[in-house]
Amino acid sequence: MSGLSAASNVLAPAFYVLEEKGYQVHFNREQDWWVAEKDGVQLIGYSTIELCGLAYIYEMKGEEWRASDEQIDAFMQLDESGEYSGME
């Protein structure tokens, strides 16, 4: 089985993945966060891994990225085992 964890050894690969996807990526030292920009969209996160997650959400959902109230409620009901007990 292969695996990947959100750890410091994934920060550089995440940076290059974003660049390969066409994002301009830089670190804002004043705000202490990473910024990725592409086609008028700005993503902000505290790591390049976070930026990858935001890019994925935006690319999959676009401007309609927000979850519904029902989805948020279901998410909040996840139990400690990680089992999803809400909507499909």
Secondary structure, DSSP 8 states (H G I E B T S, - for coil): -----SSGGGHHHHHHHHHHTT-EEEEETTTTEEEEEETTEEEEESSHHHHHHHHHHHHHHGGG----HHHHHHHHT--TT----S--
